[in-house]
């Protein structure tokens, strides 16, 4: 099985339920992996025959730029867009969003949500 993905896509966004998160924003890391469906034909070294990781990048940027209270909601939105746009190619999707230095007492490196779906 062929897997295509992105690791440690770092971005700044204004998600969260706390008022300061709306103003100051926070840093996020996104990891996404898509297992491709087996293909009868060879890829023929053509981008049009596979999932372009640039398209995964564009989906993540678009979703992460739209405000949400919960990182769970962001993960669901990203997954829905991947399935809608590339479901014919993708068999399994794994996604993790980390909110770096969440607004909690003490030192917490990250809060995260992990989503895994298979179709």
Phi and psi in degrees as a GROMACS rama.xvg file:
@    title "Ramachandran Plot"
@    xaxis  label "Phi"
@    yaxis  label "Psi"
@TYPE xy
-96.5112  131.428  UNK-2
-117.438  133.523  UNK-3
-124.002  138.035  UNK-4
-167.952  -176.635  UNK-5
-130.915  141.507  UNK-6
-121.35  139.245  UNK-7
57.534  43.5955  UNK-8
-69.7776  109.672  UNK-9
-100.021  129.837  UNK-10
-149.285  161.734  UNK-11
-107.416  134.188  UNK-12
-153.192  167.427  UNK-13
-114.474  73.9495  UNK-14
-111.797  154.26  UNK-15
132.345  168.642  UNK-16
-98.152  -15.9534  UNK-17
-83.8144  141.113  UNK-18
-55.2355  -39.9465  UNK-19
-65.2684  -26.8878  UNK-20
-69.0676  -31.1478  UNK-21
-69.3319  -32.8839  UNK-22
-89.478  -53.3274  UNK-23
-83.3568  -30.2076  UNK-24
73.0264  -171.403  UNK-25
-157.634  173.029  UNK-26
-102.341  142.386  UNK-27
-131.912  148.793  UNK-28
-120.031  133.47  UNK-29
-118.717  130.959  UNK-30
-120.025  132.526  UNK-31
-141.261  135.916  UNK-32
-134.735  136.116  UNK-33
-125.344  120.253  UNK-34
-84.5563  126.533  UNK-35
-84.7091  151.129  UNK-36
-66.5944  146.513  UNK-37
-60.4705  143.649  UNK-38
-117.857  139.964  UNK-39
-72.947  -37.1759  UNK-40
-96.0416  156.081  UNK-41
-68.1927  156.556  UNK-42
-69.1468  -18.1292  UNK-43
57.1042  24.1187  UNK-44
55.4398  35.2773  UNK-45
-119.474  129.171  UNK-46
-58.6659  -32.2048  UNK-47
-67.299  -13.0623  UNK-48
-97.9244  8.23512  UNK-49
-143.421  -177.012  UNK-50
-92.1637  118.609  UNK-51
-77.1057  122.173  UNK-52
-65.0524  -19.5034  UNK-53
-63.8122  -32.198  UNK-54
-71.7489  -37.0203  UNK-55
-61.9784  -42.9311  UNK-56
-59.1478  -47.2045  UNK-57
-61.8023  -41.5094  UNK-58
-62.1356  -47.2759  UNK-59
-60.9423  -45.3314  UNK-60
-62.2617  -43.5025  UNK-61
-62.062  -48.8069  UNK-62
-67.2006  -43.5583  UNK-63
-69.0897  -16.6825  UNK-64
-87.2342  -7.00915  UNK-65
-101.603  122.848  UNK-66
-56.998  140.577  UNK-67
-147.36  153.877  UNK-68
-79.7296  -37.7235  UNK-69
-116.166  140.487  UNK-70
-70.6084  -22.6462  UNK-71
-61.058  -41.1647  UNK-72
-64.656  -40.1943  UNK-73
-62.1444  -43.192  UNK-74
-61.6235  -42.5379  UNK-75
-64.515  -39.2445  UNK-76
-65.7357  -43.8628  UNK-77
-61.8014  -47.7111  UNK-78
-58.9698  -44.6158  UNK-79
-60.1564  -40.4195  UNK-80
-68.9213  -40.1212  UNK-81
-62.5026  -46.8852  UNK-82
-63.1398  -42.4359  UNK-83
-65.9119  -38.9163  UNK-84
-92.0918  -24.9468  UNK-85
-136.987  18.9585  UNK-86
-58.5658  -27.3482  UNK-87
-69.4574  -20.9586  UNK-88
-101.412  -29.0985  UNK-89
-96.0927  130.573  UNK-90
-99.1  -35.5633  UNK-91
-145.655  142.022  UNK-92
-128.468  131.803  UNK-93
-124.167  134.513  UNK-94
-144.91  137.055  UNK-95
-136.103  132.465  UNK-96
-119.663  125.407  UNK-97
-110.246  131.26  UNK-98
-98.8804  108.539  UNK-99
-75.023  140.489  UNK-100
47.9746  59.5863  UNK-101
-63.684  156.168  UNK-102
-75.2702  74.3671  UNK-103
-125.652  157.534  UNK-104
-70.2126  141.749  UNK-105
86.6612  -173.482  UNK-106
-101.028  114.508  UNK-107
-125.579  119.618  UNK-108
-65.3662  -40.5544  UNK-109
-165.913  148.504  UNK-110
-105.534  147.178  UNK-111
-146.157  161.573  UNK-112
-131.031  140.32  UNK-113
-125.543  131.842  UNK-114
-123.29  138.437  UNK-115
-139.163  124.443  UNK-116
-134.936  146.695  UNK-117
-131.846  138.318  UNK-118
